[in-house]
Amino acid sequence: MFSPSGAAGPHPPDLSGVLSPSRGADRPVVRKAVMSSKSAKILLTGLPGCGKTTALMQILDALSCKKAAGFYTQEIREAGSRKGFSWTRLDGTSGILAHVDIKGRCKIGKYGVDVAGFEESVVPVLDSEQSDAELFVVDEIGKMECLSRMFVAVARRLFSSDRSILATVAQKGGALISQVKQMPGVKLFSLTRQNRDKTIAEILQILSFLKEPSAGRRPVD
């Protein structure tokens, strides 16, 4: 049964000890931090169902980056039928992004989008001016997320910053969806089932400067 305030969708992968918690939305304290002299902006695109989110999670798991912030999305399925999409922050907090039972003017196809909830709980962790995260994870830059003007503004600012980004982006779409693919410093990968392993390996090589030893991790705060 749909619950607008509870966690939804498949149980998220256990990232404890792999990904550090991201900054919470209720702690808007700017901290000065020493950032890596290197940065990379990676975009994964491809046809629906090609495994972008799965590939992104495998990359994160392999990196063991101690200071990562962001979110990923998953399908909500009920009785074998897709009913919507959930979001999960890297600190484990989760909620509903879109669902067939959400009513209102913000809709993509048959799905009502909870823009207000997304802006309150997810968008703030992507604010590069309020976080000392070294890697920002955005899954995804799609039509549902782009219904939020706040998300669009924060994403543009993030992609204009010197921070590293690992993001998925819809294959088709205008405005921000097409703009981020053309931004300076962005490396775009088109994922298929055939090139999956090769693509993951190449991205891991590019982001290898973020890989940290297993000991001594500390959370983003």
N, C-alpha and C positions, 0 to 999 in steps of 0.2 A: 504494500500500500504506500502511496506517495506521502511523504512527510516533508514539508517545505523547510523545516529547521533541522532535520536529522541528517546523518551521513547516508549516502546512497551509493548504489552501484556495487560492483564486485569489490571484495575486500582488497584494499590497496596493498601493494607489495611492502614487506617489512624493510624499511630503510634505516632502522635504528642502528647506530654505529657506523652508518655510511654517509648519511646526509645530516648536516647540522641544522637545527631549527632556524627558520628565517625570522626576520623582525616581525613582531606582531603589529597589527594595525593600530593598537592603542598605545604605542610607544614612539611618538614622533620626535625622537631626540636625535639631532644630527651629531654624529661622532666623526672626528677626524681620524683617519686610519691610513696606514702605509699600504698602498696598493701595489700589486705586482707591476713591474715595468712593462710586462707583456699583456696583450689582450687579443681576443679573437671573437668574432661574431659569426656564429654558425646558424644557418637556416636549413631545416629539413622540409622538403615538400614532396608531394606524390599523390597518387590516386587514393581516394578513400579506401581504407582496408589494407593498405600496403604495409602497415606496421610502424608508422612514424612514432607513436607514443612508446611502443615497446622498445624500439631502437633507442630512443632518448633515455629511457630508464636503464637500459643496458650500459649506455655510455656513462651515465651518472654513477652507477654501481661500480664500474671499472675505475673511474677517476678517484673516487673516495675524496672528493673535494671537501675540505673542512668548513668552507665559508660559502655556502650556496643558498640562494633564496629564490622562491618562485612557486609555480604550480603546474600540475598536469591534469588532464581530463580523461574520463572513462565513460563508456556507455552505461546507462541504466537499463537493464533488461528484466522483464517480468514475463514469466511463462514463455520464454523463448522469443519474446517480441521486444524490440527497442522502444523504450518509453521516454527516454531523455538522456541527459548527460550530467555527470557530477564533476566537481572540481575538488582537488586535494592539494593543499599546500605541502611544502617539503617538511614542515614540522608536524604533519599528520592531520591537521585540521581539515575538515571536509564539509561539503555542502552541495546544494543543487544549483547547477548552472541553468538547465532548461528541462522542461517536462511537459508532456501532453496535458497535464492537469493544471498547469499554471495559466491563469487567465490574465488578459491585459493586452495593451497595444503593442508591447515589445514581443514580436514573434518572428521566427524563422521557420517557414513551412508550418507544420502542425505543432511545433514546440513553442511554448511560451518561455521567455527568457527572464530570469530573475536578475535584472540589471542592478537593482539597488543592493541586493545581497552580494553580488560579485564585486561591486565598487566598495562596499564596506569591509569585506573580509579578504579579498584577493589583491585588488589593485594596489593598495598601500605597500605591500611587500615588494613591489616592482619599482618603487621610487628610489632611483639611484642617489638622490640627494638626501635620503633619510636612512640609508643602509650602508654598511661597510662590507657587504657581500662582494666576493670576487667573481662569482659566477651567478648570473641570473638565468633562470629556467622559465620558459614561456611555452606552454602547450595548451592551446595553440593560439596563433593569430588567425582567427577565423571570423566568419560573419556574425556569429553569436557574440563573441567577445567585443567585436567592433561596434555593437549597438551602444556600448558605453563610451561616451565622449571622454570620460576620465581615463579609461584604459588607453584610448588612442593617444591622448596627450602624454601620458606617462611612458607609453611604448616609444613614441617619437623621441622623447627626451632620453630614454635609456639607450636607444640606438645611436644617438648623437654623442653619448658619453664615451669615456675610455674604459668602460667595464666590459668584461667578457660575457657573451650571451650564447645560450644554446636554446634554440626555439624551433617549433614547428609552425608551418604556415600553410594555409589553404593553397591548393594549386591554382585555383581560379578566384578572381575577385578584384575589385578596384580599390581606390583610396589606399588605406594603410596596407592592405594585403599586397598590392602591387608595389607600393612605394618602398617598403622595407627591403624588397629584393634588389632594389637599385641603389640602396644607401652605400656610401663609401665604406670600404673595409669588410663588407658582408660577403661571406662565401656561401653560395647556395648549392645544396646537394639535392638531387632528385632521386628519391628512394624507390626501389623496386624490390620484389622478392628475389630477383636474380642478383642484384648488386648489393644486397643487404650487408653481408659480412664484410665486403670490401669497403663499403661506405663507413660502417662503424669503425673499422680499423683506421681509416684515414682521418676521421674526426678525432679519434683518441690520440692520434699522433699530433694533430694540430693543437689539442688542448692539454698535451702532456705536461706543460709547465704548471698546470693547476693541480697535478696529482701530488698528494701528500702522503707521508708515512702514516701507518695505521695508528701510531701512538701520538699523543699530544694534541688531539683535535680539541677545538673549543667552539662553542656555539656562536653564531652571529647574534649580536645583541645591540 
